[in-house]
Amino acid sequence: MKPVIVATSDLVDGFRLAGIPVYEFDDAPDKSDSQLAAIIQAVLARDDVGIVLVDERYMAAFEKAFEGRELPMIASFPAEEVQRDEAYIDELTRRYLGQKIYVEGT
């Protein structure tokens, strides 16, 4: 099973150099909805994808489209443009585990 990346043009070159298949997303407002739908359909049509790494700004659309499927798994990576009220790892653990994890220091 292969990973695929869904990201904007400023991020995909590094993934391409690493040999990972990418779906380049142009986040211009007039293109975004139709382009995102086309990328989701293209990924759904593939049977060799094990994980889809998505720019976190588009995660909700992918979670909805892939809901109830075992594969591919959907995961996000942080976008610089997104402002957070809490640490990113805290946000992820609360989102996926349903609670915040506290670790005591030594």
N, CA and C atoms as a LAMMPS dump frame, in Angstrom:
ITEM: TIMESTEP
0
ITEM: NUMBER OF ATOMS
318
ITEM: BOX BOUNDS ff ff ff
-5.0000000000000000e+02 5.0000000000000000e+02
-5.0000000000000000e+02 5.0000000000000000e+02
-5.0000000000000000e+02 5.0000000000000000e+02
ITEM: ATOMS id mol type element x y z
1 1 1 N 0.848 -1.178 0
2 1 2 C 0 0 0
3 1 3 C 0.89 1.236 0
4 2 1 N 0.493 2.212 -0.769
5 2 2 C 1.283 3.428 -0.942
6 2 3 C 0.679 4.607 -0.193
7 3 1 N 1.527 5.547 0.209
8 3 2 C 0.995 6.82 0.705
9 3 3 C 0.796 7.766 -0.474
10 4 1 N -0.124 8.697 -0.336
11 4 2 C -0.254 9.799 -1.282
12 4 3 C -0.385 11.084 -0.483
13 5 1 N 0.019 12.163 -1.109
14 5 2 C 0.005 13.473 -0.469
15 5 3 C -0.958 14.376 -1.224
16 6 1 N -1.767 15.132 -0.491
17 6 2 C -2.62 16.166 -1.081
18 6 3 C -2.199 17.475 -0.446
19 7 1 N -1.618 18.344 -1.262
20 7 2 C -1.086 19.6 -0.727
21 7 3 C -1.056 20.657 -1.818
22 8 1 N -0.802 21.873 -1.396
23 8 2 C -0.681 22.982 -2.334
24 8 3 C 0.653 22.908 -3.059
25 9 1 N 0.76 23.659 -4.134
26 9 2 C 1.938 23.591 -5.002
27 9 3 C 3.24 23.953 -4.292
28 10 1 N 3.176 24.758 -3.255
29 10 2 C 4.407 25.131 -2.562
30 10 3 C 4.977 24.001 -1.701
31 11 1 N 4.216 22.939 -1.469
32 11 2 C 4.688 21.832 -0.641
33 11 3 C 4.961 20.543 -1.397
34 12 1 N 4.382 20.373 -2.568
35 12 2 C 4.444 19.064 -3.223
36 12 3 C 5.8 18.703 -3.799
37 13 1 N 6.625 19.667 -4.131
38 13 2 C 7.912 19.352 -4.756
39 13 3 C 8.786 18.465 -3.879
40 14 1 N 8.829 18.732 -2.607
41 14 2 C 9.633 17.912 -1.703
42 14 3 C 9.137 16.479 -1.653
43 15 1 N 7.833 16.292 -1.652
44 15 2 C 7.276 14.945 -1.642
45 15 3 C 7.554 14.229 -2.965
46 16 1 N 7.457 14.965 -4.058
47 16 2 C 7.774 14.378 -5.365
48 16 3 C 9.225 13.904 -5.407
49 17 1 N 10.131 14.719 -4.872
50 17 2 C 11.549 14.33 -4.85
51 17 3 C 11.766 13.057 -4.033
52 18 1 N 10.937 12.858 -3.038
53 18 2 C 11.036 11.652 -2.212
54 18 3 C 10.376 10.451 -2.88
55 19 1 N 9.731 10.655 -4.024
56 19 2 C 9.103 9.562 -4.749
57 19 3 C 7.694 9.231 -4.306
58 20 1 N 7.068 10.12 -3.559
59 20 2 C 5.712 9.884 -3.08
60 20 3 C 4.725 10.491 -4.079
61 21 1 N 3.692 9.746 -4.484
62 21 2 C 2.689 10.309 -5.39
63 21 3 C 1.974 11.486 -4.735
64 22 1 N 1.764 12.539 -5.496
65 22 2 C 1.116 13.729 -4.955
66 22 3 C -0.068 14.137 -5.82
67 23 1 N -1.02 14.771 -5.172
68 23 2 C -2.121 15.442 -5.84
69 23 3 C -1.987 16.91 -5.465
70 24 1 N -1.682 17.696 -6.447
71 24 2 C -1.426 19.118 -6.219
72 24 3 C -2.747 19.876 -6.197
73 25 1 N -2.894 20.706 -5.197
74 25 2 C -4.124 21.443 -4.982
75 25 3 C -3.857 22.937 -5.117
76 26 1 N -4.593 23.581 -5.99
77 26 2 C -4.508 25.03 -6.154
78 26 3 C -5.602 25.632 -5.288
79 27 1 N -5.23 26.366 -4.246
80 27 2 C -6.234 26.855 -3.307
81 27 3 C -6.885 28.174 -3.706
82 28 1 N -6.911 28.474 -4.991
83 28 2 C -7.633 29.658 -5.464
84 28 3 C -9.125 29.44 -5.212
85 29 1 N -9.816 30.434 -4.676
86 29 2 C -11.226 30.261 -4.295
87 29 3 C -12.135 29.787 -5.425
88 30 1 N -11.879 30.216 -6.653
89 30 2 C -12.767 29.826 -7.749
90 30 3 C -12.563 28.379 -8.198
91 31 1 N -11.475 27.737 -7.791
92 31 2 C -11.181 26.367 -8.209
93 31 3 C -11.316 25.351 -7.087
94 32 1 N -11.279 25.784 -5.869
95 32 2 C -11.053 24.872 -4.748
96 32 3 C -12.087 23.761 -4.61
97 33 1 N -13.371 24.054 -4.672
98 33 2 C -14.376 23.012 -4.443
99 33 3 C -14.355 21.936 -5.516
100 34 1 N -14.327 22.328 -6.776
101 34 2 C -14.339 21.334 -7.846
102 34 3 C -13.025 20.563 -7.895
103 35 1 N -11.942 21.243 -7.647
104 35 2 C -10.64 20.579 -7.672
105 35 3 C -10.515 19.592 -6.514
106 36 1 N -10.991 19.985 -5.349
107 36 2 C -10.949 19.096 -4.196
108 36 3 C -11.805 17.856 -4.442
109 37 1 N -12.976 18.029 -5.016
110 37 2 C -13.846 16.888 -5.327
111 37 3 C -13.177 15.951 -6.337
112 38 1 N -12.503 16.504 -7.325
113 38 2 C -11.819 15.683 -8.326
114 38 3 C -10.669 14.888 -7.698
115 39 1 N -9.937 15.495 -6.791
116 39 2 C -8.836 14.797 -6.117
117 39 3 C -9.38 13.672 -5.248
118 40 1 N -10.455 13.936 -4.526
119 40 2 C -11.068 12.897 -3.684
120 40 3 C -11.505 11.723 -4.548
121 41 1 N -12.141 11.993 -5.679
122 41 2 C -12.578 10.913 -6.578
123 41 3 C -11.387 10.134 -7.131
124 42 1 N -10.314 10.836 -7.473
125 42 2 C -9.121 10.164 -8.003
126 42 3 C -8.504 9.237 -6.955
127 43 1 N -8.46 9.672 -5.711
128 43 2 C -7.899 8.838 -4.642
129 43 3 C -8.82 7.658 -4.37
130 44 1 N -10.122 7.895 -4.366
131 44 2 C -11.083 6.804 -4.143
132 44 3 C -10.991 5.74 -5.234
133 45 1 N -10.64 6.139 -6.438
134 45 2 C -10.557 5.203 -7.563
135 45 3 C -9.329 4.299 -7.486
136 46 1 N -8.345 4.687 -6.708
137 46 2 C -7.121 3.896 -6.59
138 46 3 C -7.308 2.81 -5.533
139 47 1 N -6.767 1.642 -5.794
140 47 2 C -6.848 0.563 -4.814
141 47 3 C -5.498 0.254 -4.157
142 48 1 N -4.495 1.065 -4.461
143 48 2 C -3.16 0.827 -3.918
144 48 3 C -2.753 1.838 -2.849
145 49 1 N -3.693 2.648 -2.388
146 49 2 C -3.38 3.706 -1.426
147 49 3 C -3.707 3.236 -0.008
148 50 1 N -2.713 3.334 0.875
149 50 2 C -2.905 2.945 2.266
150 50 3 C -3.138 4.118 3.193
151 51 1 N -2.542 5.253 2.867
152 51 2 C -2.706 6.446 3.702
153 51 3 C -2.665 7.683 2.818
154 52 1 N -3.529 8.621 3.144
155 52 2 C -3.575 9.898 2.443
156 52 3 C -3.198 10.973 3.449
157 53 1 N -2.123 11.684 3.174
158 53 2 C -1.703 12.799 4.024
159 53 3 C -2.194 14.079 3.38
160 54 1 N -3.004 14.815 4.118
161 54 2 C -3.71 15.971 3.591
162 54 3 C -3.331 17.226 4.37
163 55 1 N -3.158 18.31 3.667
164 55 2 C -3.001 19.614 4.307
165 55 3 C -4.206 19.807 5.229
166 56 1 N -3.963 20.163 6.466
167 56 2 C -5.032 20.196 7.461
168 56 3 C -6.204 21.11 7.102
169 57 1 N -5.977 22.079 6.231
170 57 2 C -7.073 22.962 5.839
171 57 3 C -8.158 22.23 5.057
172 58 1 N -7.827 21.078 4.483
173 58 2 C -8.776 20.329 3.658
174 58 3 C -9.165 18.996 4.283
175 59 1 N -8.782 18.791 5.509
176 59 2 C -9.009 17.521 6.188
177 59 3 C -10.492 17.185 6.327
178 60 1 N -11.328 18.14 6.626
179 60 2 C -12.75 17.868 6.856
180 60 3 C -13.405 17.232 5.631
181 61 1 N -13.09 17.718 4.451
182 61 2 C -13.676 17.161 3.231
183 61 3 C -13.229 15.717 3.029
184 62 1 N -11.979 15.412 3.319
185 62 2 C -11.478 14.052 3.158
186 62 3 C -12.057 13.121 4.211
187 63 1 N -12.168 13.59 5.444
188 63 2 C -12.762 12.756 6.493
189 63 3 C -14.193 12.387 6.135
190 64 1 N -14.926 13.336 5.612
191 64 2 C -16.318 13.08 5.235
192 64 3 C -16.391 12.095 4.07
193 65 1 N -15.56 12.273 3.049
194 65 2 C -15.586 11.417 1.868
195 65 3 C -15.144 9.982 2.169
196 66 1 N -14.237 9.796 3.126
197 66 2 C -13.68 8.48 3.411
198 66 3 C -14.265 7.861 4.677
199 67 1 N -15.296 8.474 5.208
200 67 2 C -15.916 7.992 6.437
201 67 3 C -16.431 6.56 6.256
202 68 1 N -16.155 5.703 7.232
203 68 2 C -16.617 4.33 7.203
204 68 3 C -15.718 3.374 6.442
205 69 1 N -14.653 3.855 5.849
206 69 2 C -13.721 2.997 5.114
207 69 3 C -12.539 2.655 6.01
208 70 1 N -12.082 1.421 5.877
209 70 2 C -10.879 1.041 6.61
210 70 3 C -9.64 1.637 5.959
211 71 1 N -9.573 1.566 4.643
212 71 2 C -8.441 2.105 3.896
213 71 3 C -8.948 2.952 2.755
214 72 1 N -8.257 3.944 2.387
215 72 2 C -7.038 4.431 3.017
216 72 3 C -7.332 5.214 4.286
217 73 1 N -6.34 5.241 5.146
218 73 2 C -6.427 6.078 6.339
219 73 3 C -6.163 7.516 5.917
220 74 1 N -6.761 8.432 6.618
221 74 2 C -6.592 9.852 6.327
222 74 3 C -5.896 10.493 7.515
223 75 1 N -4.851 11.252 7.245
224 75 2 C -4.127 11.98 8.296
225 75 3 C -3.772 13.353 7.749
226 76 1 N -3.623 14.295 8.644
227 76 2 C -3.293 15.652 8.201
228 76 3 C -1.904 16.046 8.668
229 77 1 N -1.363 17.024 7.993
230 77 2 C -0.136 17.647 8.448
231 77 3 C -0.424 19.136 8.589
232 78 1 N 0.263 19.812 9.5
233 78 2 C -0.074 21.202 9.809
234 78 3 C 0.2 22.162 8.659
235 79 1 N -0.66 23.142 8.552
236 79 2 C -0.489 24.221 7.581
237 79 3 C -0.055 25.468 8.341
238 80 1 N 0.887 26.174 7.798
239 80 2 C 1.39 27.374 8.465
240 80 3 C 0.324 28.448 8.612
241 81 1 N -0.62 28.476 7.681
242 81 2 C -1.629 29.528 7.673
243 81 3 C -2.672 29.381 8.777
244 82 1 N -2.747 28.218 9.399
245 82 2 C -3.768 27.96 10.406
246 82 3 C -3.255 28.405 11.77
247 83 1 N -4.027 29.24 12.427
248 83 2 C -3.694 29.699 13.77
249 83 3 C -4.343 28.773 14.787
250 84 1 N -3.62 28.413 15.819
251 84 2 C -4.126 27.496 16.833
252 84 3 C -4.115 28.155 18.201
253 85 1 N -5.105 27.762 19.017
254 85 2 C -5.159 28.243 20.39
255 85 3 C -4.353 27.353 21.33
256 86 1 N -4.036 26.145 20.87
257 86 2 C -3.293 25.209 21.7
258 86 3 C -2.214 24.539 20.86
259 87 1 N -1.36 23.802 21.51
260 87 2 C -0.29 23.105 20.799
261 87 3 C -0.892 22.103 19.818
262 88 1 N -0.239 21.947 18.685
263 88 2 C -0.763 21.071 17.63
264 88 3 C -0.939 19.637 18.108
265 89 1 N 0.017 19.117 18.865
266 89 2 C -0.092 17.737 19.339
267 89 3 C -1.261 17.586 20.303
268 90 1 N -1.525 18.599 21.12
269 90 2 C -2.683 18.559 22.015
270 90 3 C -3.982 18.532 21.215
271 91 1 N -4.021 19.329 20.166
272 91 2 C -5.206 19.362 19.306
273 91 3 C -5.448 18.002 18.65
274 92 1 N -4.382 17.375 18.157
275 92 2 C -4.524 16.074 17.509
276 92 3 C -4.973 14.992 18.482
277 93 1 N -4.369 14.93 19.652
278 93 2 C -4.754 13.883 20.601
279 93 3 C -6.189 14.07 21.07
280 94 1 N -6.6 15.293 21.278
281 94 2 C -7.979 15.53 21.677
282 94 3 C -8.939 15.155 20.548
283 95 1 N -8.55 15.458 19.332
284 95 2 C -9.406 15.186 18.173
285 95 3 C -9.557 13.684 17.924
286 96 1 N -8.458 12.943 17.972
287 96 2 C -8.501 11.525 17.617
288 96 3 C -8.758 10.599 18.796
289 97 1 N -8.352 10.996 19.99
290 97 2 C -8.576 10.15 21.149
291 97 3 C -9.737 10.627 22.01
292 98 1 N -10.187 11.846 21.775
293 98 2 C -11.313 12.37 22.523
294 98 3 C -10.937 12.997 23.848
295 99 1 N -9.657 13.069 24.141
296 99 2 C -9.223 13.703 25.386
297 99 3 C -7.795 14.185 25.262
298 100 1 N -7.449 15.098 26.122
299 100 2 C -6.093 15.599 26.152
300 100 3 C -5.256 14.697 27.043
301 101 1 N -4.019 14.495 26.649
302 101 2 C -3.112 13.639 27.417
303 101 3 C -2.119 14.528 28.141
304 102 1 N -1.98 14.323 29.419
305 102 2 C -1.039 15.083 30.221
306 102 3 C 0.139 14.195 30.585
307 103 1 N 1.329 14.712 30.423
308 103 2 C 2.541 13.974 30.767
309 103 3 C 3.301 14.814 31.789
310 104 1 N 3.595 14.203 32.934
311 104 2 C 4.332 14.923 33.956
312 104 3 C 5.809 14.94 33.618
313 105 1 N 6.434 16.08 33.836
314 105 2 C 7.882 16.206 33.608
315 105 3 C 8.676 15.612 34.751
316 106 1 N 9.949 15.411 34.512
317 106 2 C 10.785 14.848 35.58
318 106 3 C 11.601 15.935 36.223
